[in-house]
Amino acid sequence: MTADDSFGRLEDDNYPAYTMGRAAEMLGTTQGFLRAIGEARLITPLRSAGGHRRYSRYQLRIAARARELVDRGTPIEAACRIIILEDQLEEAQRINAEHRRTASRHTADT
């Protein structure tokens, strides 16, 4: 792998570039918080060859949203469920919009 390949991977939102310690530091939270949202299955960090948790930027954004809810007084399990439901709703809305576009194209063609 060349240096250019390594830098390109850092642009990938799903590349697990951050250790648990660094992720907690960036989020201003504890490693225990990251473990808790992992146990709640909100995010599943990848594991390094040595078994250490590694987080992507995408996962850090999700964790930041969970922290925001918890900081407002939402229990961690509820915060994780809210985020999962928000994500499912967004996906359903995207699918519905696509179906509407497809249906309107078919209607226009007839």
VENZI-V846747 format. One record per residue. N is the residue number from 1. RES is the residue in three letters. OMEGA is omega in whole degrees, -180 to 180 (999 if undefined). Layout:
N/RES/OMEGA + N/RES/OMEGA
This chain:
1/MET/180 + 2/THR/177 + 3/ALA/179 + 4/ASP/178 + 5/ASP/-179 + 6/SER/-179 + 7/PHE/178 + 8/GLY/180 + 9/ARG/180 + 10/LEU/177 + 11/GLU/-179 + 12/ASP/-179 + 13/ASP/-177 + 14/ASN/180 + 15/TYR/-177 + 16/PRO/-172 + 17/ALA/-170 + 18/TYR/175 + 19/THR/179 + 20/MET/-180 + 21/GLY/180 + 22/ARG/179 + 23/ALA/179 + 24/ALA/179 + 25/GLU/-179 + 26/MET/-178 + 27/LEU/-177 + 28/GLY/-178 + 29/THR/-179 + 30/THR/174 + 31/GLN/177 + 32/GLY/177 + 33/PHE/179 + 34/LEU/177 + 35/ARG/-178 + 36/ALA/179 + 37/ILE/172 + 38/GLY/178 + 39/GLU/178 + 40/ALA/178 + 41/ARG/175 + 42/LEU/175 + 43/ILE/176 + 44/THR/-179 + 45/PRO/174 + 46/LEU/180 + 47/ARG/176 + 48/SER/179 + 49/ALA/179 + 50/GLY/178 + 51/GLY/-179 + 52/HIS/179 + 53/ARG/177 + 54/ARG/-175 + 55/TYR/176 + 56/SER/176 + 57/ARG/177 + 58/TYR/179 + 59/GLN/179 + 60/LEU/177 + 61/ARG/178 + 62/ILE/179 + 63/ALA/178 + 64/ALA/178 + 65/ARG/178 + 66/ALA/180 + 67/ARG/178 + 68/GLU/179 + 69/LEU/-180 + 70/VAL/178 + 71/ASP/178 + 72/ARG/176 + 73/GLY/179 + 74/THR/176 + 75/PRO/-173 + 76/ILE/-180 + 77/GLU/179 + 78/ALA/179 + 79/ALA/179 + 80/CYS/180 + 81/ARG/178 + 82/ILE/-178 + 83/ILE/178 + 84/ILE/179 + 85/LEU/176 + 86/GLU/180 + 87/ASP/178 + 88/GLN/178 + 89/LEU/179 + 90/GLU/179 + 91/GLU/179 + 92/ALA/179 + 93/GLN/178 + 94/ARG/179 + 95/ILE/179 + 96/ASN/178 + 97/ALA/178 + 98/GLU/178 + 99/HIS/179 + 100/ARG/178 + 101/ARG/179 + 102/THR/-180 + 103/ALA/-179 + 104/SER/176 + 105/ARG/180 + 106/HIS/179 + 107/THR/180 + 108/ALA/-179 + 109/ASP/-176 + 110/THR/999
